[in-house]
């Protein structure tokens, strides 16, 4: 990162030097946070996370959020009460989402123009089937 008030050339030099240094894993590296382009004013160190790792974390978080939404919608379309915990609803929603994506791909409707309503219906239906199968098993185990 360039120092505050640094030029775009400073940012390019900093990024190039980071790539040349091979900073691709979690490492501690200097970061200029104040001073001029020559680095006067000191440097601080921070932990750097590679971009690919950030993508994996965001993909995992998105899968959990999507699983929660799919699982809750699946519970809403099933008549009656499903006494399963929220964490199990999220897991079944994630698995239902994956199964629904596979089914949508098999039917050729995985990617359509606009909102993929058919894919979402497959995801919710798959999660609903999983919840209907797991709920009686969960009920017997915790009765």
DSSP file (Angstrom, degrees, kcal/mol; ACC not computed):
  #  RESIDUE AA STRUCTURE BP1 BP2  ACC     N-H-->O    O-->H-N    N-H-->O    O-->H-N    TCO  KAPPA ALPHA  PHI   PSI    X-CA   Y-CA   Z-CA
    1    1 A X              0   0    0      0, 0.0    31,-0.6     0, 0.0     3,-0.1   0.000 360.0 360.0 360.0 136.8    0.0    0.0    0.0
    2    2 A X        -     0   0    0      1,-0.1     3,-0.1    29,-0.1    35,-0.1  -0.362 360.0 -95.4 -73.4 158.9    1.4    3.4   -0.8
    3    3 A X    >   -     0   0    0      1,-0.2     3,-2.7    33,-0.1     2,-0.1  -0.268  57.0 -76.0 -66.7 160.5    1.8    5.9    2.0
    4    4 A X  T 3  S+     0   0    0      1,-0.3    -1,-0.2    29,-0.2    31,-0.1  -0.406 125.6  16.1 -59.1 128.6   -0.9    8.4    2.6
    5    5 A X  T 3  S+     0   0    0      1,-0.3    -1,-0.3    -2,-0.1    32,-0.1   0.481  96.1 142.2  84.3   2.6   -0.6   11.0   -0.2
    6    6 A X    <   -     0   0    0     -3,-2.7    -1,-0.3     1,-0.1     2,-0.1  -0.258  50.7-108.8 -72.3 164.3    1.6    8.7   -2.3
    7    7 A X     >  -     0   0    0     -3,-0.1     4,-1.4     1,-0.1     3,-0.4  -0.372  26.3-104.7 -90.6 171.6    1.2    8.6   -6.0
    8    8 A X  H  > S+     0   0    0      1,-0.2     4,-2.2     2,-0.2     5,-0.2   0.841 121.5  60.8 -63.1 -33.2   -0.2    5.8   -8.2
    9    9 A X  H  > S+     0   0    0      1,-0.2     4,-2.5     2,-0.2    -1,-0.2   0.871 100.4  54.4 -61.6 -36.4    3.4    5.0   -9.2
   10   10 A X  H  > S+     0   0    0     -3,-0.4     4,-2.5     2,-0.2    -1,-0.2   0.910 107.7  49.8 -62.1 -41.8    4.1    4.2   -5.5
   11   11 A X  H  X S+     0   0    0     -4,-1.4     4,-2.8     2,-0.2     5,-0.2   0.910 110.9  49.2 -64.6 -41.6    1.2    1.8   -5.4
   12   12 A X  H  X S+     0   0    0     -4,-2.2     4,-2.7     2,-0.2     5,-0.2   0.930 112.2  48.0 -64.0 -44.1    2.4    0.0   -8.6
   13   13 A X  H  X S+     0   0    0     -4,-2.5     4,-2.6     1,-0.2    -2,-0.2   0.918 112.9  48.9 -61.9 -41.8    5.9   -0.3   -7.2
   14   14 A X  H  X S+     0   0    0     -4,-2.5     4,-1.9     2,-0.2    -2,-0.2   0.935 113.6  45.2 -64.4 -46.6    4.6   -1.6   -3.9
   15   15 A X  H  X S+     0   0    0     -4,-2.8     4,-2.1     2,-0.2    -2,-0.2   0.897 114.4  49.2 -64.3 -40.4    2.4   -4.2   -5.6
   16   16 A X  H  X S+     0   0    0     -4,-2.7     4,-2.7    -5,-0.2     5,-0.2   0.918 110.7  49.5 -65.4 -42.9    5.1   -5.3   -7.9
   17   17 A X  H  X S+     0   0    0     -4,-2.6     4,-1.8    -5,-0.2    -1,-0.2   0.859 109.6  52.4 -66.6 -32.9    7.6   -5.6   -5.1
   18   18 A X  H  X>S+     0   0    0     -4,-1.9     5,-1.9     2,-0.2     4,-0.5   0.917 111.4  46.3 -66.5 -42.1    5.1   -7.7   -3.1
   19   19 A X  H ><5S+     0   0    0     -4,-2.1     3,-1.0     1,-0.2    -2,-0.2   0.908 112.9  49.6 -66.3 -40.9    4.6  -10.0   -6.1
   20   20 A X  H 3<5S+     0   0    0     -4,-2.7    -1,-0.2     1,-0.3    -2,-0.2   0.829 105.8  57.3 -66.7 -30.7    8.4  -10.3   -6.7
   21   21 A X  H 3<5S-     0   0    0     -4,-1.8    -1,-0.3    -5,-0.2    -2,-0.2   0.627 113.4-121.3 -75.5 -11.3    8.9  -11.0   -3.0
   22   22 A X  T <<5 +     0   0    0     -3,-1.0     2,-1.9    -4,-0.5     3,-0.4   0.794  46.4 169.4  80.5  27.7    6.5  -14.0   -3.4
   23   23 A X      < +     0   0    0     -5,-1.9    -1,-0.2     1,-0.2     4,-0.1  -0.549  28.1 126.1 -76.9  86.9    4.0  -13.0   -0.8
   24   24 A X        +     0   0    0     -2,-1.9    -1,-0.2    -3,-0.1     2,-0.2   0.522  60.8  52.8-117.4 -13.0    1.3  -15.5   -1.7
   25   25 A X  S    S-     0   0    0     -3,-0.4     2,-0.4    24,-0.1    23,-0.1  -0.560 107.3 -64.3-112.7 178.7    0.7  -17.1    1.7
   26   26 A X  S    S+     0   0    0     -2,-0.2     2,-0.3    23,-0.1    23,-0.2  -0.534  75.0 148.1 -64.2 120.7   -0.1  -15.7    5.1
   27   27 A X  E     -A   48   0A   0     21,-0.9    21,-2.6    -2,-0.4     2,-0.6  -0.963  50.9-113.5-148.3 164.1    2.9  -13.7    6.0
   28   28 A X  E     +A   47   0A   0     -2,-0.3     2,-0.3    19,-0.2    19,-0.2  -0.916  43.5 168.6-100.1 128.1    3.8  -10.6    7.9
   29   29 A X  E     -A   46   0A   0     17,-1.9    17,-1.7    -2,-0.6     2,-0.1  -0.949  38.3 -93.2-137.0 157.1    5.1   -7.9    5.7
   30   30 A X  E     -A   45   0A   0     -2,-0.3     2,-0.4    15,-0.2    15,-0.3  -0.397  34.4-165.5 -70.7 147.2    5.8   -4.2    6.1
   31   31 A X  E     -A   44   0A   0     13,-3.5    13,-2.4    -2,-0.1     2,-0.6  -0.989  17.0-136.5-133.0 124.5    3.1   -1.7    5.3
   32   32 A X        +     0   0    0    -31,-0.6    11,-0.2    -2,-0.4     3,-0.1  -0.699  32.1 164.6 -80.0 121.5    3.9    2.0    4.9
   33   33 A X        +     0   0    0     -2,-0.6     2,-0.3     9,-0.5   -29,-0.2   0.537  60.4  15.6-116.1 -11.3    1.2    3.8    6.7
   34   34 A X  S    S+     0   0    0      8,-0.5    -1,-0.3     2,-0.1     2,-0.1  -0.978  90.4  49.2-155.1 165.1    2.6    7.3    7.0
   35   35 A X  S    S-     0   0    0     -2,-0.3     6,-0.2     6,-0.1   -29,-0.1  -0.391  83.6 -48.4  95.9-176.9    5.3    9.4    5.6
   36   36 A X    >   -     0   0    0      4,-0.3     3,-1.9    -2,-0.1    -2,-0.1  -0.088  65.5 -82.1 -86.5-174.3    6.4   10.1    2.1
   37   37 A X  T 3  S+     0   0    0      1,-0.3    -1,-0.1     2,-0.1    -5,-0.0   0.695 124.8  65.0 -65.3 -18.5    7.0    7.9   -0.9
   38   38 A X  T 3  S-     0   0    0      2,-0.1    -1,-0.3     1,-0.0    -3,-0.0   0.563 115.5-113.3 -80.8  -6.7   10.6    7.1    0.4
   39   39 A X    X   +     0   0    0     -3,-1.9     3,-0.9     1,-0.3    -2,-0.1   0.490  61.6 154.0  91.5   3.1    9.0    5.4    3.5
   40   40 A X  T 3   +     0   0    0      1,-0.2    -4,-0.3    -8,-0.1    -1,-0.3  -0.359  53.5  56.6 -64.3 148.5   10.2    7.9    6.1
   41   41 A X  T 3  S-     0   0    0     -6,-0.2    -1,-0.2     2,-0.0    -6,-0.1   0.396 114.0 -87.1 106.7  -0.2    7.9    8.0    9.0
   42   42 A X    <   -     0   0    0     -3,-0.9    -8,-0.5   -10,-0.0    -9,-0.5  -0.066  37.6-105.5  93.3 168.1    8.3    4.3    9.8
   43   43 A X        -     0   0    0    -11,-0.2     2,-0.3   -10,-0.1   -11,-0.2  -0.985  19.7-152.0-135.2 146.3    6.6    1.1    8.7
   44   44 A X  E     -A   31   0A   0    -13,-2.4   -13,-3.5    -2,-0.4     2,-0.4  -0.744  17.1-127.7-110.2 163.3    4.2   -1.1   10.5
   45   45 A X  E     +A   30   0A   0     -2,-0.3     2,-0.3   -15,-0.3   -15,-0.2  -0.888  27.6 174.2-113.1 144.9    3.7   -4.8   10.0
   46   46 A X  E     -A   29   0A   0    -17,-1.7   -17,-1.9    -2,-0.4     2,-0.4  -0.974  36.2-102.8-144.0 158.8    0.4   -6.6    9.2
   47   47 A X  E     -A   28   0A   0     -2,-0.3     2,-0.5   -19,-0.2   -19,-0.2  -0.690  35.6-149.2 -83.0 133.2   -0.7  -10.1    8.3
   48   48 A X  E     -A   27   0A   0    -21,-2.6   -21,-0.9    -2,-0.4     2,-0.5  -0.899   4.2-155.8-110.0 129.1   -1.5  -10.5    4.7
   49   49 A X        -     0   0    0     -2,-0.5   -24,-0.1   -23,-0.2   -23,-0.1  -0.893  24.4-118.0-103.6 128.0   -4.2  -12.9    3.5
   50   50 A X     >  -     0   0    0     -2,-0.5     4,-1.7   -26,-0.1     3,-0.4  -0.293  20.8-120.8 -63.6 150.6   -3.9  -14.1   -0.1
   51   51 A X  H  > S+     0   0    0      1,-0.2     4,-2.2     2,-0.2     5,-0.2   0.878 111.3  56.3 -59.9 -41.3   -6.8  -13.3   -2.5
   52   52 A X  H  > S+     0   0    0      1,-0.2     4,-1.8     2,-0.2    -1,-0.2   0.870 106.8  50.6 -61.2 -36.0   -7.6  -16.9   -3.2
   53   53 A X  H  > S+     0   0    0     -3,-0.4     4,-2.2     2,-0.2    -1,-0.2   0.888 107.6  52.7 -68.9 -38.5   -8.0  -17.6    0.5
   54   54 A X  H  X S+     0   0    0     -4,-1.7     4,-2.5     1,-0.2    -2,-0.2   0.899 107.6  52.6 -62.1 -40.1  -10.4  -14.6    0.8
   55   55 A X  H  X S+     0   0    0     -4,-2.2     4,-2.5     1,-0.2    -1,-0.2   0.901 108.2  50.4 -62.3 -41.0  -12.5  -16.0   -2.0
   56   56 A X  H  X S+     0   0    0     -4,-1.8     4,-2.2     2,-0.2    -1,-0.2   0.904 110.7  48.9 -64.0 -41.4  -12.7  -19.4   -0.2
   57   57 A X  H  X S+     0   0    0     -4,-2.2     4,-2.5     2,-0.2    -2,-0.2   0.931 112.8  47.0 -64.0 -45.0  -13.8  -17.7    3.0
   58   58 A X  H  X S+     0   0    0     -4,-2.5     4,-2.7     1,-0.2    -2,-0.2   0.876 110.5  52.9 -66.2 -36.9  -16.4  -15.7    1.2
   59   59 A X  H  X S+     0   0    0     -4,-2.5     4,-2.3     2,-0.2    -1,-0.2   0.910 110.5  48.0 -63.1 -41.5  -17.7  -18.7   -0.7
   60   60 A X  H  X S+     0   0    0     -4,-2.2     4,-2.0     2,-0.2    -2,-0.2   0.929 112.7  47.6 -64.7 -45.2  -18.1  -20.6    2.6
   61   61 A X  H  X S+     0   0    0     -4,-2.5     4,-2.4     1,-0.2    -2,-0.2   0.917 112.3  50.0 -62.5 -42.7  -19.9  -17.7    4.2
   62   62 A X  H  X S+     0   0    0     -4,-2.7     4,-3.0     1,-0.2     5,-0.2   0.893 108.3  53.2 -63.2 -39.7  -22.2  -17.4    1.1
   63   63 A X  H  X S+     0   0    0     -4,-2.3     4,-2.5     2,-0.2    -1,-0.2   0.892 110.2  47.8 -62.7 -39.2  -22.9  -21.1    1.2
   64   64 A X  H  X S+     0   0    0     -4,-2.0     4,-2.3     2,-0.2    -2,-0.2   0.927 114.0  46.0 -67.5 -44.3  -24.0  -20.8    4.9
   65   65 A X  H  X S+     0   0    0     -4,-2.4     4,-2.3     2,-0.2    -2,-0.2   0.937 115.6  45.9 -64.0 -46.0  -26.2  -17.8    4.2
   66   66 A X  H  X S+     0   0    0     -4,-3.0     4,-3.0     1,-0.2     5,-0.2   0.899 111.9  52.6 -63.4 -39.9  -27.8  -19.4    1.1
   67   67 A X  H  X S+     0   0    0     -4,-2.5     4,-2.7    -5,-0.2    -1,-0.2   0.883 108.5  50.6 -62.7 -38.7  -28.2  -22.7    3.1
   68   68 A X  H  X S+     0   0    0     -4,-2.3     4,-2.5     2,-0.2     5,-0.2   0.941 114.0  44.0 -62.7 -47.5  -30.0  -20.8    5.9
   69   69 A X  H  X S+     0   0    0     -4,-2.3     4,-2.5     2,-0.2     5,-0.2   0.939 116.8  45.4 -64.8 -46.9  -32.4  -19.1    3.4
   70   70 A X  H  X S+     0   0    0     -4,-3.0     4,-2.4     1,-0.2    -2,-0.2   0.916 114.6  49.0 -63.2 -43.4  -33.0  -22.3    1.4
   71   71 A X  H  X S+     0   0    0     -4,-2.7     4,-2.2    -5,-0.2    -2,-0.2   0.906 112.3  46.9 -64.2 -42.5  -33.5  -24.4    4.6
   72   72 A X  H  X S+     0   0    0     -4,-2.5     4,-1.7     2,-0.2    -1,-0.2   0.915 113.4  48.5 -67.0 -42.1  -36.0  -21.9    6.1
   73   73 A X  H  X S+     0   0    0     -4,-2.5     4,-1.5    -5,-0.2    -2,-0.2   0.892 110.4  52.3 -63.5 -38.0  -37.9  -21.6    2.9
   74   74 A X  H  X S+     0   0    0     -4,-2.4     4,-0.9     1,-0.2    -2,-0.2   0.903 107.9  51.0 -64.4 -39.9  -38.0  -25.4    2.7
   75   75 A X  H  < S+     0   0    0     -4,-2.2     3,-0.2     1,-0.2    -1,-0.2   0.840 107.3  55.5 -65.2 -31.2  -39.4  -25.6    6.2
   76   76 A X  H  < S+     0   0    0     -4,-1.7    -1,-0.2     1,-0.2    -2,-0.2   0.832 106.5  48.7 -70.5 -31.6  -42.1  -23.1    5.3
   77   77 A X  H  < S+     0   0    0     -4,-1.5     2,-0.5    -3,-0.2    -1,-0.2   0.646  95.0  85.2 -84.7 -13.1  -43.4  -25.2    2.3
   78   78 A X  S  < S-     0   0    0     -4,-0.9     2,-0.1    -3,-0.2     4,-0.1  -0.761  84.1-124.3 -87.3 128.0  -43.6  -28.4    4.4
   79   79 A X  S    S+     0   0    0     -2,-0.5     2,-0.1     2,-0.1    -2,-0.1  -0.406  71.7  18.2 -69.9 148.4  -46.8  -28.7    6.3
   80   80 A X  S    S-     0   0    0     -4,-0.1     2,-0.4    -2,-0.1    -2,-0.1  -0.298 101.2 -46.9  89.2-174.0  -46.6  -29.1   10.1
   81   81 A X        -     0   0    0     -2,-0.1     2,-0.6     2,-0.0    -2,-0.1  -0.787  38.1-159.6-101.1 138.6  -43.9  -28.5   12.5
   82   82 A X        -     0   0    0     -2,-0.4     2,-2.4     2,-0.1    -2,-0.0  -0.889   6.5-160.8-116.9  98.3  -40.3  -29.7   12.0
   83   83 A X        +     0   0    0     -2,-0.6     2,-0.4    52,-0.1    -2,-0.0  -0.346  45.0 126.7 -81.1  63.8  -38.5  -29.8   15.4
   84   84 A X        -     0   0    0     -2,-2.4    -2,-0.1     1,-0.1    51,-0.0  -0.907  63.1-103.5-115.9 149.6  -35.0  -29.7   14.1
   85   85 A X     >  -     0   0    0     -2,-0.4     4,-1.8     1,-0.1     3,-0.3  -0.200  28.5-111.6 -70.0 162.8  -32.4  -27.2   15.2
   86   86 A X  H  > S+     0   0    0      1,-0.2     4,-2.5     2,-0.2     5,-0.2   0.873 115.6  57.4 -61.6 -39.7  -31.3  -24.2   13.1
   87   87 A X  H  > S+     0   0    0      1,-0.2     4,-2.1     2,-0.2    -1,-0.2   0.876 108.0  47.5 -62.5 -35.9  -27.8  -25.6   12.5
   88   88 A X  H  > S+     0   0    0     -3,-0.3     4,-2.6     2,-0.2    -1,-0.2   0.854 109.2  54.1 -72.7 -34.2  -29.3  -28.8   11.0
   89   89 A X  H  X S+     0   0    0     -4,-1.8     4,-2.1     2,-0.2    -2,-0.2   0.911 109.4  48.5 -62.0 -42.3  -31.7  -26.6    8.9
   90   90 A X  H  X S+     0   0    0     -4,-2.5     4,-2.5     2,-0.2    -2,-0.2   0.934 112.2  48.1 -64.2 -46.5  -28.6  -24.7    7.5
   91   91 A X  H  X S+     0   0    0     -4,-2.1     4,-2.5     1,-0.2     5,-0.2   0.930 114.1  45.9 -61.0 -45.8  -26.7  -28.0    6.7
   92   92 A X  H  X S+     0   0    0     -4,-2.6     4,-2.7     1,-0.2    -1,-0.2   0.846 111.6  53.4 -67.0 -32.4  -29.8  -29.5    5.0
   93   93 A X  H  X S+     0   0    0     -4,-2.1     4,-2.1    -5,-0.2    -2,-0.2   0.896 109.7  47.4 -66.6 -40.5  -30.3  -26.2    3.1
   94   94 A X  H  X S+     0   0    0     -4,-2.5     4,-2.1     2,-0.2    -2,-0.2   0.941 115.5  44.5 -64.4 -47.8  -26.6  -26.2    1.9
   95   95 A X  H  X S+     0   0    0     -4,-2.5     4,-2.6     1,-0.2     5,-0.2   0.910 113.5  50.9 -64.4 -41.8  -26.9  -29.9    0.8
   96   96 A X  H  X S+     0   0    0     -4,-2.7     4,-2.8     1,-0.2    -1,-0.2   0.871 108.4  53.1 -62.0 -37.1  -30.3  -29.2   -0.8
   97   97 A X  H  X S+     0   0    0     -4,-2.1     4,-2.2     2,-0.2    -2,-0.2   0.903 110.1  47.0 -64.2 -41.9  -28.8  -26.2   -2.6
   98   98 A X  H  X S+     0   0    0     -4,-2.1     4,-2.1     2,-0.2    -2,-0.2   0.918 114.5  46.3 -66.2 -43.2  -26.0  -28.4   -4.0
   99   99 A X  H  X S+     0   0    0     -4,-2.6     4,-2.6     1,-0.2    -2,-0.2   0.920 112.3  51.5 -64.6 -42.8  -28.5  -31.1   -5.1
  100  100 A X  H  X S+     0   0    0     -4,-2.8     4,-2.5     1,-0.2    -2,-0.2   0.876 108.7  51.0 -61.6 -38.7  -30.8  -28.5   -6.6
  101  101 A X  H  X S+     0   0    0     -4,-2.2     4,-2.3     2,-0.2    -1,-0.2   0.907 110.6  49.1 -64.0 -41.7  -27.9  -27.1   -8.6
  102  102 A X  H  X S+     0   0    0     -4,-2.1     4,-2.3     2,-0.2    -2,-0.2   0.917 112.3  47.8 -64.6 -42.6  -27.0  -30.5   -9.9
  103  103 A X  H  X S+     0   0    0     -4,-2.6     4,-2.0     2,-0.2    -2,-0.2   0.912 110.8  51.0 -64.2 -41.7  -30.6  -31.2  -10.9
  104  104 A X  H  <>S+     0   0    0     -4,-2.5     5,-2.8     1,-0.2     6,-0.6   0.900 111.1  48.9 -62.8 -39.9  -30.9  -27.8  -12.6
  105  105 A X  H ><5S+     0   0    0     -4,-2.3     3,-0.7     4,-0.2    -1,-0.2   0.890 109.3  52.1 -64.9 -39.2  -27.7  -28.5  -14.5
  106  106 A X  H 3<5S+     0   0    0     -4,-2.3    -2,-0.2     1,-0.2    -1,-0.2   0.842 113.2  44.5 -66.0 -33.0  -29.1  -32.0  -15.5
  107  107 A X  T 3<5S-     0   0    0     -4,-2.0    -1,-0.2    -5,-0.1    -2,-0.2   0.470 115.3-117.3 -89.6  -2.3  -32.3  -30.3  -16.8
  108  108 A X  T < 5S+     0   0    0     -3,-0.7    -3,-0.2    -4,-0.5    -4,-0.1   0.736  88.0 104.9  76.4  23.3  -30.3  -27.6  -18.6
  109  109 A X      < +     0   0    0     -5,-2.8    10,-0.4    -6,-0.2    -4,-0.2   0.083  37.5 109.2-121.0  23.1  -31.8  -24.7  -16.5
  110  110 A X  S    S+     0   0    0     -6,-0.6     2,-0.5     1,-0.2    -5,-0.1   0.902  86.2  31.2 -67.8 -40.1  -28.8  -23.9  -14.3
  111  111 A X  S    S+     0   0    0     -7,-0.1     2,-0.3    -3,-0.1    -1,-0.2  -0.951  75.0 155.9-125.0 113.1  -28.0  -20.6  -16.0
  112  112 A X        -     0   0    0     -2,-0.5     2,-0.4     2,-0.3     4,-0.1  -0.801  52.3 -81.4-124.9 169.0  -30.8  -18.6  -17.5
  113  113 A X  S    S-     0   0    0     -2,-0.3     2,-0.2     2,-0.1    -2,-0.0  -0.586  99.6  -8.1 -71.7 129.1  -31.2  -14.9  -18.3
  114  114 A X  S    S+     0   0    0     -2,-0.4     2,-0.3     2,-0.1    -2,-0.3  -0.600 124.5   2.8  87.9-147.7  -32.2  -13.1  -15.2
  115  115 A X        -     0   0    0     -2,-0.2     2,-1.8     1,-0.1     3,-0.2  -0.605  67.9-131.7 -80.1 133.6  -33.2  -14.8  -11.9
  116  116 A X     >  +     0   0    0     -2,-0.3     4,-2.1     1,-0.2     5,-0.2  -0.517  40.0 163.0 -85.6  71.6  -32.9  -18.6  -12.0
  117  117 A X  H  > S+     0   0    0     -2,-1.8     4,-2.4     1,-0.2    -1,-0.2   0.886  71.8  52.5 -60.4 -41.6  -36.3  -19.3  -10.5
  118  118 A X  H  > S+     0   0    0     -3,-0.2     4,-2.3     1,-0.2    -1,-0.2   0.911 109.1  49.9 -64.7 -41.0  -36.3  -22.9  -11.7
  119  119 A X  H  > S+     0   0    0    -10,-0.4     4,-2.3     1,-0.2    -1,-0.2   0.914 111.1  49.7 -62.2 -42.1  -32.9  -23.6  -10.1
  120  120 A X  H  X S+     0   0    0     -4,-2.1     4,-2.6     2,-0.2     5,-0.2   0.877 108.8  52.2 -65.7 -36.9  -34.1  -22.0   -6.8
  121  121 A X  H  X S+     0   0    0     -4,-2.4     4,-2.7     2,-0.2    -1,-0.2   0.920 109.7  49.7 -64.0 -42.7  -37.3  -24.2   -6.9
  122  122 A X  H  X S+     0   0    0     -4,-2.3     4,-2.5     2,-0.2    -2,-0.2   0.912 111.3  49.8 -60.1 -42.3  -35.1  -27.3   -7.3
  123  123 A X  H  X S+     0   0    0     -4,-2.3     4,-2.3     2,-0.2    -2,-0.2   0.934 113.6  43.9 -63.0 -47.2  -32.9  -26.2   -4.4
  124  124 A X  H  X S+     0   0    0     -4,-2.6     4,-2.5     2,-0.2    -1,-0.2   0.901 114.0  50.9 -66.8 -40.4  -35.8  -25.6   -2.1
  125  125 A X  H  X S+     0   0    0     -4,-2.7     4,-2.3    -5,-0.2    -2,-0.2   0.920 110.8  48.4 -63.7 -43.1  -37.6  -28.8   -3.1
  126  126 A X  H  X S+     0   0    0     -4,-2.5     4,-2.3   -30,-0.2    -2,-0.2   0.921 113.1  47.7 -63.8 -42.7  -34.4  -30.8   -2.5
  127  127 A X  H  X S+     0   0    0     -4,-2.3     4,-2.6     2,-0.2    -1,-0.2   0.887 110.2  53.0 -64.6 -38.0  -33.9  -29.2    0.9
  128  128 A X  H  X S+     0   0    0     -4,-2.5     4,-2.5     2,-0.2    -2,-0.2   0.911 108.9  49.0 -63.8 -41.9  -37.6  -29.9    1.7
  129  129 A X  H  X S+     0   0    0     -4,-2.3     4,-1.8     2,-0.2    -2,-0.2   0.929 112.0  49.0 -62.9 -44.1  -37.2  -33.6    0.9
  130  130 A X  H  X S+     0   0    0     -4,-2.3     4,-2.6     1,-0.2     5,-0.2   0.912 111.5  49.1 -61.7 -42.0  -34.1  -33.8    3.0
  131  131 A X  H  X S+     0   0    0     -4,-2.6     4,-2.6     1,-0.2    -1,-0.2   0.899 109.7  51.9 -65.2 -39.7  -35.9  -32.1    5.9
  132  132 A X  H  X S+     0   0    0     -4,-2.5     4,-0.6     1,-0.2    -1,-0.2   0.836 114.1  44.3 -65.7 -31.1  -38.9  -34.4    5.6
  133  133 A X  H  X S+     0   0    0     -4,-1.8     4,-0.7    -5,-0.2    -2,-0.2   0.896 118.7  41.4 -77.6 -41.2  -36.5  -37.4    5.7
  134  134 A X  H  X S+     0   0    0     -4,-2.6     4,-2.8    -5,-0.2     5,-0.2   0.831  99.9  71.1 -79.6 -33.0  -34.3  -36.2    8.6
  135  135 A X  H  X S+     0   0    0     -4,-2.6     4,-2.6     1,-0.2    -1,-0.2   0.902 100.0  44.9 -56.0 -48.3  -37.1  -34.7   10.9
  136  136 A X  H  X S+     0   0    0     -4,-0.6     4,-2.2     1,-0.2    -1,-0.2   0.883 114.5  50.4 -64.6 -34.1  -38.5  -38.1   11.9
  137  137 A X  H  X S+     0   0    0     -4,-0.7     4,-1.7     2,-0.2    -2,-0.2   0.904 112.6  46.1 -67.1 -39.9  -35.0  -39.5   12.5
  138  138 A X  H  X S+     0   0    0     -4,-2.8     4,-1.9     2,-0.2    -2,-0.2   0.892 111.2  52.9 -66.7 -40.7  -34.2  -36.4   14.6
  139  139 A X  H  < S+     0   0    0     -4,-2.6    -2,-0.2    -5,-0.2    -1,-0.2   0.898 110.2  46.6 -63.8 -42.7  -37.4  -36.7   16.5
  140  140 A X  H >< S+     0   0    0     -4,-2.2     3,-0.7     1,-0.2    -1,-0.2   0.875 112.7  50.5 -66.9 -36.4  -36.9  -40.4   17.4
  141  141 A X  H 3< S+     0   0    0     -4,-1.7    -1,-0.2     1,-0.2    -2,-0.2   0.840 119.7  34.9 -71.9 -32.4  -33.3  -39.7   18.5
  142  142 A X  T 3<        0   0    0     -4,-1.9    -1,-0.2     1,-0.2    -2,-0.2   0.076 360.0 360.0-111.6  23.1  -34.2  -36.8   20.8
  143  143 A X    <         0   0    0     -3,-0.7    -1,-0.2    -4,-0.1    -2,-0.1   0.463 360.0 360.0 -86.0 360.0  -37.6  -38.0   22.1
